[in-house]
Amino acid sequence: MATRGTKVERHSVSEQPHELKYEAKKTGTTPKKVEAAKKSAGSNQRSAVEKQIK
């Protein structure tokens, strides 16, 4: 039985609105700031984005 999603997908933040909202709610910020953090981090890896937000 195949698993749903891959590790790569779980450890990254995509450009999809629901992903940005989830990360914003998790970190207590806005989706716009999450998007800006992705750009300034130069990566879509969840850990890098969270580090950039803090």
C-alpha positions in Angstrom: 0.0 0.0 0.0 1.4 3.4 -1.0 1.7 6.1 1.6 0.1 9.4 0.9 2.5 12.3 0.3 6.2 12.0 0.5 8.7 13.3 3.0 9.7 16.0 0.6 6.2 17.4 0.5 5.8 17.3 4.3 9.0 19.3 4.9 8.2 22.1 2.5 5.9 25.0 2.3 4.2 25.5 -1.0 2.7 28.6 -2.6 -0.8 27.2 -2.1 -3.0 29.5 0.1 -4.0 26.8 2.5 -0.3 26.0 3.1 0.5 29.6 3.8 -2.4 30.0 6.1 -1.4 26.9 8.1 2.2 28.0 8.5 1.0 31.5 9.5 -1.4 30.2 12.1 1.3 27.9 13.4 3.8 30.7 13.8 1.4 33.4 14.8 1.9 35.6 11.8 0.3 36.5 8.5 0.4 34.5 5.2 2.1 37.5 3.6 4.9 37.4 6.1 5.3 33.6 5.6 5.6 34.3 1.8 8.2 37.0 2.5 10.1 34.7 4.8 10.2 32.0 2.0 11.7 34.6 -0.4 14.3 35.9 2.1 15.3 32.4 3.2 15.7 31.4 -0.5 14.1 28.0 0.3 10.7 26.5 0.8 11.9 24.1 3.5 9.7 24.4 6.5 12.5 24.6 9.0 14.3 27.4 7.1 11.1 29.4 6.7 10.2 29.0 10.4 13.8 30.1 11.4 13.5 33.2 9.1 10.2 34.1 10.7 11.6 34.0 14.2 
